[in-house]
Amino acid sequence: MAEVFGSLLLSGILLCGFLVHMRSVWVADPSKKPNFIIILADDIGWGDLDANQPGRSAGNTPNLDLMARQGLRLTDFHAPASTCSPSRAAILTGRYGLRNGVTHNFAVGSVAGLPLSEVTLPQLLQKAGYFTAMVGKWHLGHAEQYGPTKRGFDYYLGVPYSNDMGCSDVPGFDLPQCPACDSLGPKVIRLKRHEGCYSQVGLPLFENNSVVEQPLDLWTLTEKYKSAALSMIQKARQQGQPYLLYIALAHMHVPLAPPLRPDTSSDGSIGVYSASLREMDAVVGAVKRASDDTDGNTLIWFTGDNGPWEQKCQYAGSAGPFQGRWQQSRGGGSAKRTTWEGGHRVPTVAYWPGAIQANSTSSALLSGMDIFTTLLALAGVAPPSDRRYDGIDASDILLHGAQTGRKSLFHPNSGAAGRYGDLQAARAGRYKAFYITGGAKSCGGITGRQEFHDPPLIFDLERDQAEEKPLEVGTLEYKAAVKKITRLREELLWDIATDKSVSVADYTTNASSVPCCDLTLPVCRCHPLV
């Protein structure tokens, strides 16, 4: 009898523990699915978040800092790639670019986009009864069948690619400083930029499948995005649906067009980037307040698509301590477009009142691909079983304070050197190995040359965040690290090689694919959104 009683008591304890766990996952009402807001900043540096550099008193991100104090700051979180399209594709599919087919950026004249064989996060949540909306930059194909509303979003307002991939009548701050759109002469579509600038193709703003403003006014874009985001939160609330809101901000990608303070220099060399950070932070604050005013069952996940665009000098952000000094000593930038830490380690905050412990920090190794897997798990939605995934479920890290994340993470080349998509760097624990190195164009215009490493360079990121001095080859520490990382890399490459669900993206371009609301007018002009 005592044994039976003890067994029942143990079962009761385990059941109570399970119920407590479930309650922590589903907050106050286990039957109600959580809402999700993903806020993705563009070209943002790890050091741009004030909370990541507490000794600094820049005061540029007060709303994000508050969100970090009320939620969880993830200090070892990485964009899946170090440029726009491959990073966004991996976030929405939970798969490396070598699986989903997107290994580099799509162009203004791209005829395709994220392969139609890929299944996206919004498609899966939409089928599960979620209202899905996107506001901001898409950059995964703008031909009709590749646009957001064909890939799982019920509503879309935004720019089909980066905000420097088209001209504006009132340009923002950039290097080089681009001229205004041509206003006279015949309509000519040019797929290539002249000295980094477009002048014949206006930057378009889409609502759902239609161009509603072209060329877009960059100086009013932030308000349009904020208004649309708040409207979508309110709409979902009125409809009584759980929702996914994906906000892909124009910040901090150039050209920058923020409200400027009187002390800003005439050439924009002082104050412009800080002003842009403050403008971005204000949008985050507005979205957070709107979410807090609803039912409170909303996870907000803020992160970035890649590191700062070092080539843009004063209009680029800060990578913080992740300087990539080994590369800098040999010439070239070590942030965006590279596999150095500054290229892919991004500021990340997760906030969910009542579910995520306030004022917490995690150094667990995570990737933007894990957003896909984690959100599906929290929504109780199973991904298709006919394909392999690279994201992990980070629920325990978000909800229960677990500090163990990924066993490994691989960083693909995104344009600095070598073939697109190649896994040129690999991470396991505190160690990071480079098989190929190369630098993007630096502020001074220097590009680091491609170098192959056999044996690979290995850095201990706990002792050397700046990636300045690799471990000495032949030491016991080096041998143990290289053995582990090489095995993990070979296992992944074999897994991808035997994956029957691998997709191939079409990167063909054609002038007829350029978004244009009126072919008879210079720069495809149409009436602005009212």
N, C-alpha and C positions, 0 to 999 in steps of 0.2 A: 504493500500500500504506500509506504514511504517513497518507493522508487517511482510509482505512478504519479504521486503528488508532486514529486520533484520534477518529473518530466513535464507535467502540466504547467507547473510554475515557470519552468524554463521556456516553454512554448509561449506562455503569456508574456514574458519579458521580451522575447524576440518579436512577438506580434506588436507590442507597444512600441518597441524600437522602430519597427517598420512603419507604423502609423505616424510616429514623430517625423521620420525621414520624409514620408510622403507629404506631411503637412508643411514641412519646410520647403519642399519643392513647389507645392501649389499654393503657398501663402494661406490666405484665410478660407478659401473655398476650393477644395480639391476637384470639384466638378466643373470648375470654370477654367477654361484654357487661358494661359497668360498672353498678354500682348507683347510685341517686340518692336523696338525702335533701334535700327542700326544707323549710326551717324558715322559716315566715312569722310574724313578730311583728305585733301589732295596735297601731296608734296609736303607733308608736315614733318618736322623734326622731333625726335624724342625729347630734345631739350626745349621745345617750344611750350610744353606744358609746365607752368610754374611749379606745380606740385612735384615734378620730377627733379627740380633743382631748388630745394628749399632754402638754400643760402642766398638765392637771388630774389630780389624784390621788384620784379618787373611789373607785376600787377596786370598782366595782359590776359590772364585766363581765370578770373574770379569765379565764374559759374562752373567751369570744369573742376577747379580746385574744390569748390563746395560739393560737387558731385563725387569727387574722390573721397572727401571727408565723410560723406554720407554713404559711401559705397566701397568699392574695391578697386585699387590701383594695381594694374598688372605691369610689372617692370621688365619682364623678359618675353614680351609679346612681339610677333614678327609678321609683317606683310608677307603674303605668299610669294611675291616677286617684287622687283624694285622699279617697275614701271606700271602704267595704268591698266591697260587691257588685261594682261595676264594675271595681275593681282586681283582684279574685280571678278574675272572668270573663276578663279580658284575659290574666292570667298563664296560665290553663289552656287558652286557645284561641289565644294568639298574635295576637289581633286587637283593634283598638280597639273601644270600646263602640258606636260608630256602625256597626260591622260586625256584632258579635255580639249586639247588641240590648240589652245591659245597661248602662244609663246612670245608674242610681241604685239605692239600696238596696231590697231586698225586705223586706216587713213580716212581723210575726207571723202575720197572716191571709192572706198571699199564697197564691193558688191555683196559681201557676206558679213559674217560675224561669228559669235559663239556658235559652234556647230549645233544644228537642230537635233542631233542625236543626244545632246546633253540635257539632263533634267535639272532644273534650278530649284533653289530654296522656295521662291515665291510660288512656283507651280505646285509644289507639294503641299504647302500651307493653304493655297487657294482651294485645292481639292479637299482639304480637311475642314473647310468652312470658314477660313480666314478671309477678311477683307485685306487686300494687298495694294499698297500704293508706293510709288517711287517719286521722289523729288530730287532733281539734280543731274549730274553727269552720268551717262550710261556707258559709252565707249566700248560696246560689245556688238556693234553692227547696227546701222540705221536703216538699211533696206527693210521694207515693211515687215517681212516675216521674221526678221531678227530683232525688231524693236521691243521695248519693255512690255508693251501690252500683249505681245505675242509670246512672251516668255514668263508669264505668270502674274503680271501686275494688272489690277483692275483699273488703275489710273496712273498717268505719268505726266509730269511737267518737268522739262529740263532741256539740257544741251546734249546733243548726241555724242559729243566727243569733248576734248579739252577746250577750254575757253580761249586758247591762242590759235585754234585751228579755223580761223575765219576773222574777217575784219569787223571793226565797229566804227561808227561815225565819231565817237568820242573815246579814243583808246585809253586804256589804263596804263599803269606803270609797268614797264618791262625793259629788258635789255636784249636786243636793241629796241629803242623806242620806235614802235611801228606807226606808220602814218594812218590817217583816217581812211575809210573806204572811198574808193573812186565813186564820184557822183555823176560823172558825165561819160559820154562815149558808149560804144557798143558793148553788149554783154559778152564777156569772155570768161570761161571757167578754166582756171589753171590749177592743176593738181599739186604743183610744187610751189613752195614758198620762195620769195625773193629776199635773200638776206634774213631769213627767219620770219618774214612777215607775209601775210596774205593781204591783197588789196582788191582782188576781183570777186571774192566769194564772201558774202556776209555771214557772220556767225548766226546760226538759226536757233530759235527757241521753239521746242515742240510742246504741244499739249496733246496727249494720246498719240495719234498717228499723223497729226497735221502740224505744219509750220505756222505758228501764229505771230511770230515777230522775226524780221530779218532785214537788216542786221540788228542783232540784240544790243540793247543798251546795258553795258556792263555795270553802270553805276546804279541801276535799279534792280539788278538781278537778285541781290540778297533779300530784299523785301519781298520779291515775288516768291522766292523759295520759302521764306519764313511763313508768309501768308498761306501758301499752299499746304505746307506741313501742318500748320495749326488747323486748317480747314479739314484735312484728312483725319486728324485725331477726333475732331468734333463729329465728323460724319460717321466714323466707326462707332462712336459712342451712341449716336442717335439710332443707328441700325442695330445696336445690341450685338455686334459681332466682335470676336477677337480680331486683332489686326496685326499685320506686319507693315511697318513704315520704314522704308529705306531712303535715307537722306544722304545723297552723295554731293557734298558741298563743292563749290568752286574754290573755296579757300583750301590750301594756301598757294594754289597754282597761279602763275602769272598769265595774263596781266592782272595786277592787283588794282582794285578800284574801291577803296574804303573811304568813309567820311574822314577827312583830315583835320587835325588840330591846327591852330594858328602857328604853332612853333615848327611845323613841318617845313623842311628846306625846299627851295624852289625846284631842285632837281630830284626831289623825293628820296635823297640818300639818307635822310634821317626821319624816322617816324612812320614811314609808309608800312613797313612790315608789321610793326607793333600795332598800328591802327587796324590792319587786316586781321591780326590775331584777336583783337578786342571785338571786331565786328563778328568774326566767326563765333567767338565765345558767347556773344549776346544772343545769337541764334540758338545755340545749345541751351542757354538759360531759358529762353522763351519756350522751347520744346519741352524742357524738363518741367517747367511750371504748368504747362498745359496738361502734361501727363499726370502730374501730381494732383491736379484738380479733377481728374476722372476717378476711376475706381481704385487706383493704386496698384493694380496687378500687372505692372508693366516693367519689363527689363529694358533698360537703355544701355546700349553697348557702343561706346565711342572708340574709334581707332583710326588708323591712316592706311592709305594704299601703298605708300612707299616713303622713303626719306626725302630730305630737302634737295632741291635742284641747285646744287652748288654753283653751277655755271652762271646763275643769275645774280651772283654777288649779293648786294644789299637787299635784294628782293627774295633771298633764300633764307630758310630757317636754320635752326641750330640742331646739330646731331648730339649735343651734350658731350659726354666724355667719349663717345664712339667716333673717334676721329680717323681711324684707318691710317695710322701714321706710317706703317710700312709702305703703303702705296704712295702716300704724300711725299715721302722721301725720294721716291722714284719718278714723281711727276704724275699729274692727273688728279681728278676729284675722287672722293671715296664715299659718296652718298648715293643719291638716286642713280639708277642704271648700273650699279655695281653690287657685288655680293659682300662687300664690307658691311659691318654692323650698321653704319650710318645709312646704308641704302635700304635696309629692311626692318630694323628695330624701330618700332613706332610707339608713340604715347597711347595708352589704352586704359579706359576706365569703364567699369561695369557697375550699374546702379539699379537696384530693385528693392524698394522699401519693404521691410518686413521679411525679406528673403535673403538678401546679401548683407552680411555684417558690416555695420558702419565703420569707417576709418580703418579699413583693413588693407593689407598689401600682400601680394603674392609674387614670388620670383619664379613660379612654375614656368617652364618652357612651353609656349603656346604659339599658334599660328592663326592667321585669319581664316584658314580652312576649317578650323575648329568651330567657328560660328555656325556653319552649316549643320554639323553633327549635333552640337549642343542645343540649338534652337529646336531642331526636330525632336530630340529626346524630351525636352521640356514640354513640347506640344503633344507628345504622345503619338508622333507620326513616324512610321518606319520608312526609310529610303528604299528605292527599288533594289531588289536583290540581284539584278542582272549585271551589276557593275561593281568595281572596287573603288574604295574611298580612301582618302589620305587624312581626313579630319578625325579628331578624337572628341569624345564627349567630355567637356570640361565642367559638367554640372557640379561635381564634388568640389572643385576648386572655387566655383562661384558661390555655392550654397553652404558648404560645410567646412571651408577653410583648408581644404587639402592643398598641400604644397608640391605634390608630384604631378608633373605634366607629361609632355611627350618624352619618349626615350630618345628620339632623334628628330632632326629637322634638316631639310635639304634646300639649298638656295640656288635657283636657276639663273643662268645668265639672261639678262634682259636688255643687252645692247652694248655693254662696254667693251667686251672682247669675246671672240669665238662665236659658236653657233647659238642661235636663240634657243632657250629652253634647256640647254645642257646644265646638269647639276654640278656646278663648278665648286661649290663649297658645301660642307656637311658638318652638322653639329650633333654631338652626343655629350650630354651632361655639360661640364664646364669647358670642354674642348671643342675647337672648331678647326677643321682642316680645309685648306685651299688646294685644289688640283690645278686650277687655272686662275690667274689674277689679271687684272687690268683696271685702269682708271677711266672714269667718264671725264668729259671736258671740265676743267676746273674754272674758277672765277678768272684766272689769268689766261685762259684759252688753251692750256696744255692738256693733252690727252695721254694717259698712261698706256704704254704698250702692253700687248698680251704676252704673258709668260706662263709656260707650262712647268709644273712642279712634280717631279717624280724622284724621290718620295715627296709627299705633299708638305706644304707649310702647315704647322699646327700651332695654334695660339691657345693659351689658358685664359679664358675670358674672366675668370674670377680675379686673377692677378694682373691682367693686362686688357682692360676694357678698350684701350686705344688701339689694340692690335698693332703694337709697335715692334715687339721682339718675339719671333717664333721660338718654340722649344728647340733645343739642340738635338739634331738627329743622332740616334744611337743611344741616348739615355734611356733608362728603364721607363721613365714617365712617357717619353715619346713613343717607345715601342708599344706600350700598353694602349696608349691613345690611338695610334695609327691602326693597330690591329682591330680594335673595336669599331672605329669609324669606317674603315675600309669594308669590313664585313657587312655593316648595316647598309652602306651605299650599294654594294654589289647585290644584296638581297632586294633592295628597292628596284634597282635597274632590271633585275630578272623578273620581278613581279610585274613591272610595267611592260616588259617585253612579251610576257605570256598573258597579258590582259586583253581579252577579246572585245572589251568595251571601249578601247582607245579610239578617240575621235581625231579627225584631221580638219583644221580650219582652212578655209579658202581666203587667201590674202590678195586675190586679184583686185585691181582698181580700174575704174572706168569713169570718165568725166560725166557720163550720163547718170551716175549714181550719187553725184554731189547733191545734197538737199537744196532745193531751190523752189521758192514759192511763186516766182514769176520770172520765167526765162526771158521775157521781153525787156526787162529793166536791168540796169547795172546792179551788180552785187545782189541780185535776186530780192529786190525790195518788196515788203508787204507791210500791211498796217500793224502797228503794235498791239499787243494784248491789252484790252481795256479792263 
